[in-house]
C-alpha cells in the first residue's frame, strides 16, 4: 500500500475486540489503507479530520470486480463487507481482495498560500514561515460484530497556539488547519503584549478549497496546489496590545472549506510579541 | 472423553482446514464472533467459502450445533482471520442409542408418509 499503516485489523480479531479502529495521520492524499477482516459496519470515527472516504471491496458483479461506497458523516456503511484474502483483485500484482480505505476529500500536506514568500534564512530573517500545520487524521471504525451503536458525530477540535517572537523584520507566520466538512468555527486571537515593547499584530483568515492538480488556480505558483482561497471576515484583523478579537465562521454564511489558513503578521519591527490563539472547529452549528 | 472448549482462529488462506475428527460421538457448537464469512462442512472440500459447499456460520453470534458421529470429520474454511468459539461435548452411549432410534423412526415415518401419498 502507499501508506505505512500503523494498525492492523487482524490484531483486533485476535484480541477479541468488537471493532477495529483505523486511526493515524494521513501521509498524503493518495494513501490507501487496508482492512483485512470482514466487517459488519464501517463509520467515521470521532477524531477524523476528513469527512469523506472511499470504501472499495471485492464484488464479482461489478465490471472490474471492485465496488466502491462513499463513506461520509451522514452515511455509515451498514451490512457485511467481506475481505476475501484468498481472492485477488484483477490487477497485475494480484492484490488480495481486502477492503480498501482511501480519502475522498482532497489532501495536500504541503499546500502553501498563493502569496507565499519563501523564507530567506539568516540574520534579518525575512519571508513567510509555517508556524503550525495540522496534519489531517484518518479515523475509521470497522465493526467486526453487529454494532449496538455507531460512533456519533465527530468531536469538536480545539487548537491552542501560544506564540512568541522577537524577530525584527515584518514577518508572516501561517497556521494551517483541516476543516473538511466542518460547519462552525470559533476563532479567538489574543494579544498578551504589554509594556514599552508592546505591539499589535494582524491576522488574515482564509478558507481554502483544494482542487486536483499541482498549480495554483490564482497565481500559478509552482509547487502549490490548485486551490481557491476565500478571504474571510472582510479583511485583516488588527489585534492591539492587551486586546482580544473573536470571530465566527458558519457554513451557511461563509461556506465550507478544506483548510483554514491563518496568517499572523508582526507589525513593524520588533518587540516581544506574545499572543495566544484559540481555534474551535465543529460539525454542529451553534 | 472430556468436554473441550477453545477459540479457533480461521486463517486467511482460503484452504480447507480440519476442525475436528470425531473419535466418538460428539456434539459440536460453533459460535462465530466476527463477521465471517466462515463455512463448515463434513465434506472435505469447503472452498470457495461462498460456494455453498459448506454452510456459513451465522455472524450474529447465534450458535450452530452439529451432532457428529464417530469417524466423521468437520472441515472449516475462511478467507480472512475470524474468531470461532468451539464447544465439543461427548454424547453418552444412551443418548447415542436414542438418537439412532429417533433417526430410524424418522426414516420409517418418511417412508410411510411417502407410501401414503402414493396411495
Interface residues (C-beta under 8 A of the other chain):
Chain A: X10 X13 X14 X16 X36 X37 X38 X39 X40 X80 X82 X83 X84 X85 X86 X87 X96 X97 X143 X144 X145 X146
Chain B: X9 X12 X13 X14 X15 X33 X34 X35 X36 X37 X47 X48 X49 X59 X60 X61 X79 X80 X81 X82 X83
